C-alpha cells in the first residue's frame, strides 16, 4: 500500500508533515487547484506501511490526523 493525498480535499495544513514519525511527507512547493500548498509524499519508502497488505497497516497517524480526510491508502502500482 502507499499513501495518497487528495489535493481536492487538502487545505495545506501540513499536520501530516509534522505527525509522521518517519518523515514520509514534505511541505508542498506548488499551488493545488484549490489554491493551497498541499504536502507531498516525498519519501514513501520510509513509511511503516510501504509495501504492506491493506490488512496489516501498522501506522496511520497521517490518516487519523488529517482534518480534511485527504490521505488514503491505495494499492501500489
Beta strands, then each sheet from edge to edge (+ up, - down):
strand 1: 2-5
strand 2: 25-26
strand 3: 40-41
strand 4: 71-74
sheet 1: 1+ 4-
sheet 2: 2+ 3-
end
